[in-house]
Each structure stands twice: as structure tokens, then as C-alpha cells.
């Protein structure tokens, strides 16, 4: 198991990662960061936990719904998505702060 450093909404995280999957995890982190920043920048929601939940739901929905445009990225498996959501829950459990 290796570890990568990641930034999501300007906050640093150290994430465990299976050997050889670092680029896939970094792509997932980028997708989560993009989704969360879009929600935050819309200005309607300020709580990090709510932003994370909405981003996770949006990402999961996008990967369940056939895309109109072909995507070059591999969709996340259900196992990977659940792991990502679980990891977000762990990281944000102590956050509890409104931005």
C-alpha cells in the first residue's frame, strides 16, 4: 500500500492507495475536487460535509447514467465509489465546521 498527498478544496489529505493505482486515485481526487469546488462556487451551500455528500451523489449518478458524450475516463466501479465515499466520510467526520 502506498500513500499519496492530495488537495481537495484547498485542504490536504494523505490517502492510502494500492500499489500501481496512484494515477487512478489522483484522477478520482481531481474529479471529487472539481465536483466539490463547483458546488461551493455556486454559493448556495457552505458546509463542507454537505458539499462532499452532494459531490459524491453527483459523481455516482454520472457513473450510473449513460453519457451522451463518450468519456475517455474509465468509470469507477461500485466498489471504488463506495471506498471513496467511505474515505470522504472518515476524513470529514471531524470537520463539522461551516465555511
Rosetta blueprint (number, residue, H / E / L):
1 X L
2 X E
3 X E
4 X E
5 X E
6 X E
7 X E
8 X E
9 X L
10 X L
11 X E
12 X E
13 X E
14 X E
15 X E
16 X E
17 X E
18 X L
19 X L
20 X L
21 X L
22 X H
23 X H
24 X H
25 X H
26 X H
27 X H
28 X H
29 X H
30 X H
31 X H
32 X H
33 X H
34 X H
35 X H
36 X H
37 X H
38 X H
39 X H
40 X H
41 X H
42 X H
43 X L
44 X L
45 X L
46 X L
47 X E
48 X H
49 X H
50 X H
51 X H
52 X H
53 X H
54 X H
55 X H
56 X H
57 X H
58 X H
59 X H
60 X H
61 X H
62 X H
63 X H
64 X H
65 X L
66 X L
67 X L
68 X L
69 X L
70 X L
71 X L
72 X L
73 X L
74 X L
75 X L
76 X L
77 X L
78 X H
79 X H
80 X H
81 X H
82 X H
83 X H
84 X H
85 X H
86 X H
87 X H
88 X H
89 X H
90 X H
91 X H
92 X H
93 X L
94 X L
95 X L
96 X L
97 X L
98 X E
99 X L
